[in-house]
């Protein structure tokens, strides 16, 4: 069991499950593409985190781990922006919102 983790195989197993989840979501949500895109961005963020974990487990160079973590950050930011836009939250507060905050 220690070799299963040290070799990074556990991360590959989790990535395989995430691919299965993505395919399942594509099938189930094909009629609702607006709901699908943020979910795929979320999965991309998680996949990058798992790849960062794998890089750390196999003792890859620190830049590899950092690159996957940065990619996860940007995928998560993309998901956040998409979800906020679909909820109708403005990207910048207008004058009315500024007065309410004061």
Secondary structure, 3 states (H helix, E strand, C coil): CHHHHHCCHHHHHHHHHHHHHHHHHHHHCCCCHHHHHHHHHHHHHHHHHHHHHHHHHCCCCHHHHHHHHHHHHHHHHHHHHHHHHHCCCCCCCCHHHHHHHC
